[in-house]
């Protein structure tokens, strides 16, 4: 196995050498019920207080219109 020139780890275990995450794999937080009304960051559909939402970085608040809640 070859080693990373920066970290000296095997390339298969080095975060520097591994390919980056797929663009569709955006980090997202846990689901909870909205306290205030707002708009979905993906489709701009308005949501009301009580709608399941979660934070998706860097987009913003994603509502259940664009994703399926996993409680």
N, C-alpha and C positions, 0 to 999 in steps of 0.2 A: 504494500500500500504506500502511496505517496503521502507526504506530509505537507501541511499548510506552511507557506513561507513566513507567515506572520505569527501564528499561534503555536506552531510545531505540533499540532494535533493531527491525527489521521484525517484526511479530507472528508471521509464519510461521517465523521463525528463533529466536524468544525462548523460552527454557525456561519463563519465568514465564507466558507467554501461551498456550502449547500446552496442550491437555487432558492431564490426568494419565493414567497407564498404566491399562489395564484391570485390574480387581481379580484376575483369574485369572493375570495375568502377574507372579507373585511372583518376586523374584530368587532364584536357586539357584546353588549352587557346583558344582564338578566332582564326578564320581563317583569313589569309591574303595571299597575293601573295609573293612568295619568291623573294628576291632581288638577291641572288647568287645561283648557282647550288649546289646540295648536294645529300644526300642519305637518303631515308626513314629509320627511326630508327626501324620500325617493320620488313620490308622485304628486306632492303638494296637496293631497286630499285633506280636508279639514277633519280633525277628530275632536271629540268632546271629552270632558272630564270622565274618568272611569274606563276609557278605551285602553286596551292593552298596548303598551309601547315599550321600546327599549332603545338605548343609545347605540348608535352604530358609528364608529369612528372612520373617517372624518365627516361623514354625511350629516349626522345629527339624530333627531328622534325619528325612529321608524315605527309606524303603526301597524296594526294587524292587517291592514289592507295590502301591504307589500311583503309580509312575512307571516309565518304561522307561529303563534305563541307556543312555547314549550314550557309548561308549568312544572 
